[in-house]
Amino acid sequence: MSGGRDGTWVGWISFDLLLGDVHSLKQKRSVVRPLIADLRRTFPVSAAETSALDLHRRAGIAVSVVAADSQHVNDVLDRVEDLVARRPEVELLSALRRVVRADDL
C-alpha cells in the first residue's frame, strides 16, 4: 500500500474481544458502551459493536476512518488498536485491519 496524498482513503479495524468478569448482557453493555464512546471521543472515527451481540463475554467492535492520506488512516488505526489493547476490562483476541483507496471499493 502506498502512502499517497491524493484521493480518499478508507480504513477499518475490527476487534474480537473477550470481556472480563461479565455475567450478563447488561454488564456487557456497561463495558462496551464506554469503550465505544471513548473511541469516538478520542479519535475522528466511527465505531460500533458489530458482532457477538448475543454473547455476554465476547464483543466484536469495528472502527472506521476516512482521510485524504493513507498514512494518516494507518496512524489513527494504530492509536485506536493501542487504546483497545490497553483497556484492562477487555482482552484483545484479534484485530483485522484493512486500508484501501475509496476508488477501489
N, C-alpha and C positions, 0 to 999 in steps of 0.2 A: 504494500500500500504506500502510495506516495504522499508526501506532506504538502500537496499543492494548496495554494491560497485562493484559487478561483473556483467558483461553483459552490454548491451546497453539500455539506457532509452530514450524514445521519449516523449516529452511533447508539447502540443499546447494549445493555448488560442485564442478564437475568441471573438471579441468585436462588439457589436451593439452600434453605436454612433449616437447621434443627433448633427448636426452641428449648430453653432450659426447663425450669420447674413449672410447666404449664399443664393443667389437667382439664381444661375446658375451652370451648371456642371463645367464651367471654374473656378468659385470661389471655388467650392468643391475641385477641384484638387489643388488649392493653399493652402488648409488646409490639405488635406490627404497626398499629396506627401511629404511635410516636416515632417509630423508625422512619416511616414514610414521610411524616411531617418534617422530621429533621432533614431528610434528604432534600425535600422541596425547598425548605427554608435556607439551607446552606449552599445549594448549588442551583444553577439555572437549568433545571431538569424537570421532566415529567416522571412520576413514579407511581406505581400501583401494585397491589397484591394481585397476582395473575394466575397462581396455581396452588394446589393443595388446599383449596378453600375449605374443605370439609374435614381436614385433619387438624387436630389441635396441637400437635407437636412439630408440625412441618409448615413451612411457608415458602411460597415462590413469589419473589418480588422482582419486577422489571423496572428499569430506569432507562430513559432515552434523553438524548441531547442532539440539538441541531446547531451547526455553526458553519461559517464560511471557510474554516481551516481544519483539516483532519487532525493536525497536531493538537489543536485546542480541544477537539472532541475526545481524543485519547487522554489528554491531561485531566479533563473533567471526570472521565470514566475511571481513571486511576485513583483519583481522590475519593470518588464515590465508593469504589471497592474497598479502599483503605478504611473509610468510615464504617462500612458494614462489618468488615473483618475485625475491627477493634471493639465492636459492641459486646459487652460481657454477657448479655442476656440471650445471645444467639451464637450458634456455631455455624460458620460458613462451610457447607459441604461441597458446593461447586459454584463456579461462576462461568457463564458463557457470554462472550463478547463478540460484537460484530460492528465494524465501521465501514460504511460504503458511501460512495458519491450518490447523491439523490438521483442523478440521471440513470444510475444502474439499478434502481428499484423497479 
